[in-house]
Amino acid sequence: MTVDRPVLGILLMLGFCCLAPLGDSIAKLLGGTIPLIQLLLVRFGMQAALIPYAMATGVPLRMTPRILRLTMIRTVLHVIGIGSMFTALRFLPLADAIAIAFVMPFIMLILGRFVLDEEVGPRRLAACGVGFMGVLMVVQPSFAEVGWPALLPLSVAVSFAFFMLVTRQVAKETDPIALQGISGVLAVPILGLALLVPSDLPDLGLVWPQVSEALLLLAIGVIGTTAHLLMTWSLRFAPSATLAPMQYLEIPIATLIGWLIFGDLPDGLAAIGITITILSGLYVIWREQMTSRTARQAG
């Protein structure tokens, strides 16, 4: 079992918050030409490629029946969440899609309190609430213009809230590389079965990518796998309730990437919301540092 180290967990989650929107932006670039099932196969196939590395380096792959069941549930939630986000990005700007999905940390905070019985102090709850208000300022609802795709990030939020909680249950008993590799091995045949379903939907087919597209597909796999390794490691060292407000930093990072790649720039109200999310995340980092320092001094 691993002892909680909140500051390290926060730093690992920050790495995830930087890499995840970068991977999403590449998926948005490819969304118009590469079928969804192909994006997902490459994404999870790269995770499955961790298994040979784990075997070569002596990483234990054995799982108890309970952990294997939880890993299967985690894998299904992961596929649903990423598939929903990749689809949403075909219709929504990067920052908007991620901002709408950011009801997820709030859902996760509540689930952590009532499902896992984790301690949720008033200061963390307040920081999460402030970050959520910042998200609302960024979202700028436009459901009438976008239509049903605007609901897809909500599916992402629910899927990943449960995904994070399941990950917290298995992260301290399973090596992160083994967990990611086995999840990839479980996901690939699930996605492969989707290819066998008779359908005229282009997203359930495969295409031969151009060289530039093939490189971007490879980047999706590498970035996505690395990002979720960092997220899994973070949950080994910090409770989900501690990490929930930190994830709001993904929104301003996504906004910056969206502006650099797609030219999408938030208006004044959204900029204020982004500032609020950054400040709430920085407050959590400061609070955890003070708490850890006090604990060390007391010991």
C-alpha positions in Angstrom: 0.0 0.0 0.0 1.2 3.5 -0.8 1.2 6.4 1.7 -0.7 9.5 0.6 1.7 12.3 -0.6 -0.8 15.1 -1.7 1.7 17.5 -3.2 3.3 14.8 -5.4 -0.2 13.7 -6.4 -1.1 17.3 -7.4 2.0 17.7 -9.5 1.3 14.5 -11.3 -2.2 15.6 -12.0 -0.9 18.9 -13.3 1.1 16.9 -15.9 -2.1 15.2 -16.9 -3.9 18.5 -17.2 -1.2 19.7 -19.7 -1.1 16.5 -21.9 -4.8 15.6 -22.0 -6.0 18.7 -23.9 -3.1 18.4 -26.3 -4.2 14.9 -27.1 -7.8 16.1 -27.5 -6.6 18.8 -29.9 -5.0 16.2 -32.1 -8.2 14.2 -32.1 -10.1 17.3 -33.2 -7.6 17.8 -36.1 -8.2 14.2 -37.2 -11.9 14.0 -36.5 -12.9 15.1 -40.0 -11.0 12.4 -41.8 -10.3 9.5 -39.4 -13.2 7.3 -38.2 -13.9 7.4 -34.4 -13.3 3.6 -34.0 -9.9 4.0 -35.6 -8.9 6.8 -33.3 -9.9 4.7 -30.3 -8.1 1.6 -31.5 -4.9 3.5 -31.9 -5.4 5.3 -28.6 -5.9 2.1 -26.6 -3.6 -0.1 -28.8 -0.8 2.1 -27.6 -1.7 1.4 -24.0 -1.7 -2.4 -24.8 1.9 -1.9 -26.0 2.9 -1.3 -22.4 2.5 -5.0 -21.7 5.8 -6.1 -23.4 7.6 -3.3 -21.6 6.1 -4.4 -18.3 7.2 -8.0 -18.9 10.7 -7.0 -19.9 11.2 -4.8 -16.8 9.6 -7.1 -14.3 6.5 -5.1 -13.6 4.0 -7.4 -11.9 0.9 -8.0 -14.1 -1.0 -10.4 -11.9 -4.3 -9.1 -10.6 -6.7 -10.4 -8.0 -10.2 -11.2 -9.3 -11.6 -8.1 -7.6 -9.0 -5.8 -9.2 -9.5 -7.4 -12.6 -13.3 -6.8 -12.4 -12.7 -3.2 -11.4 -10.2 -2.8 -14.2 -12.8 -4.1 -16.7 -15.3 -1.5 -15.4 -12.7 1.2 -15.6 -11.8 0.2 -19.2 -15.4 0.5 -20.3 -15.8 3.8 -18.6 -12.6 5.0 -20.3 -13.7 4.0 -23.7 -17.1 5.7 -23.3 -15.5 8.9 -21.9 -12.8 9.3 -24.6 -15.2 8.3 -27.4 -17.7 10.9 -26.2 -15.0 13.6 -26.0 -13.6 12.8 -29.5 -17.1 13.0 -30.9 -17.9 16.3 -29.1 -14.7 17.9 -30.5 -16.0 17.5 -34.0 -18.8 20.0 -33.2 -17.5 22.2 -30.3 -14.4 24.3 -29.7 -11.7 22.6 -27.6 -12.1 24.9 -24.6 -15.9 24.8 -24.7 -16.1 21.0 -24.8 -13.6 20.6 -21.9 -15.3 23.4 -19.9 -18.8 21.7 -20.2 -17.2 18.4 -19.1 -15.9 20.0 -16.0 -18.9 19.3 -14.0 -16.9 16.1 -13.6 -14.7 17.2 -10.6 -17.8 18.4 -8.8 -19.5 15.1 -9.4 -16.4 13.2 -8.4 -16.1 15.3 -5.2 -19.6 14.3 -4.1 -19.1 10.7 -5.1 -15.9 10.6 -3.1 -17.7 11.8 -0.1 -20.7 9.5 -0.2 -19.3 6.5 -2.1 -15.7 6.2 -0.8 -16.4 8.1 2.5 -13.4 10.3 1.9 -12.9 13.4 4.0 -14.0 16.5 2.2 -13.1 19.6 4.2 -14.9 22.9 3.8 -11.9 24.6 2.3 -11.5 22.0 -0.5 -15.3 22.0 -1.0 -15.2 25.8 -1.3 -12.2 25.8 -3.7 -14.1 23.2 -5.9 -17.2 25.4 -5.8 -15.3 28.5 -6.8 -13.7 26.6 -9.6 -17.1 25.4 -10.7 -18.4 29.0 -10.9 -15.4 29.8 -13.1 -16.4 27.0 -15.4 -19.9 28.3 -15.7 -18.5 31.7 -16.8 -16.4 29.9 -19.5 -19.1 27.7 -20.9 -21.2 30.4 -22.5 -24.2 28.1 -23.3 -25.1 27.7 -26.9 -27.2 24.6 -27.0 -29.7 26.1 -29.4 -26.9 26.6 -32.0 -24.9 23.4 -31.4 -27.8 21.0 -30.7 -27.4 17.5 -29.3 -23.5 17.4 -29.5 -23.5 19.9 -26.6 -24.7 17.0 -24.4 -21.7 14.8 -25.2 -19.3 16.5 -22.7 -21.9 15.7 -20.0 -21.5 12.0 -20.9 -17.7 12.6 -20.6 -18.2 14.1 -17.1 -20.3 11.3 -15.7 -18.0 8.5 -17.3 -14.8 10.1 -16.0 -16.2 10.8 -12.5 -16.8 7.1 -12.0 -13.6 6.3 -13.9 -11.6 8.3 -11.4 -13.2 6.8 -8.4 -12.6 3.2 -9.7 -9.0 4.2 -10.5 -8.6 5.4 -6.9 -9.8 1.9 -5.7 -7.2 0.0 -7.8 -4.3 2.5 -8.1 -2.7 1.6 -4.7 -2.8 -2.1 -5.4 -1.7 -2.2 -9.0 1.4 -0.8 -10.8 0.3 2.1 -13.1 2.1 0.7 -16.1 0.4 -2.7 -15.6 -3.0 -1.1 -15.1 -2.7 1.0 -18.3 -1.4 -1.9 -20.3 -4.0 -4.4 -19.2 -6.7 -1.7 -19.8 -5.5 -1.4 -23.3 -5.5 -5.2 -23.8 -9.1 -5.3 -22.6 -10.2 -2.3 -24.7 -8.8 -3.4 -28.0 -11.1 -6.5 -28.4 -14.1 -4.5 -27.3 -13.4 -2.0 -30.0 -12.6 -4.7 -32.5 -16.1 -6.2 -31.9 -17.5 -2.8 -33.0 -15.8 -3.2 -36.3 -17.8 -6.5 -36.9 -21.1 -4.8 -36.4 -22.9 -4.5 -39.8 -23.3 -0.7 -40.3 -23.1 2.0 -42.9 -21.8 4.5 -40.3 -18.4 5.8 -41.4 -17.2 5.9 -37.8 -17.3 2.2 -37.5 -14.9 1.7 -40.4 -11.2 2.0 -41.1 -9.3 4.2 -43.5 -5.7 4.3 -44.7 -4.2 7.4 -43.2 -1.8 9.8 -45.0 1.7 10.0 -43.5 0.9 13.2 -41.6 -2.3 11.6 -40.2 -0.4 8.4 -39.2 2.1 10.5 -37.2 -0.8 12.4 -35.5 -2.5 9.1 -34.7 0.8 7.8 -33.1 1.0 11.1 -31.1 -2.6 10.5 -29.8 -1.6 7.1 -28.5 1.7 8.3 -26.9 0.2 11.5 -25.4 -3.0 9.8 -24.2 -1.1 6.9 -22.6 1.4 9.1 -20.9 -1.4 11.5 -19.6 -3.4 8.7 -18.0 -0.3 7.2 -16.5 0.3 10.5 -14.8 -3.3 10.6 -13.7 -3.1 7.0 -12.3 0.1 7.8 -10.4 -1.5 10.9 -9.0 -4.4 8.9 -7.5 -1.9 6.6 -5.8 -0.7 9.6 -3.7 -3.7 11.8 -3.2 -7.5 11.4 -2.6 -9.8 12.1 -5.5 -11.3 15.0 -3.4 -7.9 16.7 -3.2 -7.3 16.3 -6.9 -10.7 17.5 -8.1 -10.1 21.2 -7.9 -6.7 20.8 -9.5 -8.2 19.5 -12.7 -9.9 22.8 -13.4 -6.5 23.9 -14.7 -7.1 21.8 -17.7 -9.6 24.5 -18.9 -7.1 27.4 -19.3 -4.5 25.1 -20.8 -7.1 23.8 -23.3 -8.0 27.5 -24.1 -4.4 28.3 -24.8 -4.0 25.2 -27.1 -7.3 26.0 -28.8 -6.1 29.5 -29.6 -2.7 28.4 -30.8 -4.0 25.6 -33.1 -7.6 26.6 -34.0 -7.6 30.4 -33.4 -10.4 30.0 -30.8 -10.2 32.8 -28.2 -12.5 33.2 -25.3 -14.4 36.5 -24.7 -14.0 38.7 -21.7 -16.4 36.8 -19.4 -14.7 33.5 -20.3 -11.3 35.0 -19.5 -12.5 36.0 -16.1 -13.8 32.5 -15.5 -10.4 31.1 -16.6 -8.6 33.3 -14.1 -10.9 32.1 -11.3 -10.2 28.5 -12.1 -6.4 29.1 -12.1 -6.6 30.9 -8.8 -8.7 28.2 -7.2 -6.1 25.5 -8.4 -3.2 27.5 -7.0 -5.0 27.9 -3.7 -5.3 24.1 -3.5 -1.6 23.6 -4.2 -0.8 26.2 -1.5 -3.2 24.6 1.0 -1.8 21.1 0.5 1.8 22.4 0.9 0.9 24.0 4.2 -0.9 20.9 5.4 2.0 18.6 4.5 4.5 21.0 6.1 2.5 21.1 9.3 2.3 17.3 9.4 6.0 17.0 8.9 6.7 19.5 11.7 4.3 17.7 14.0 6.0 14.3 13.3 
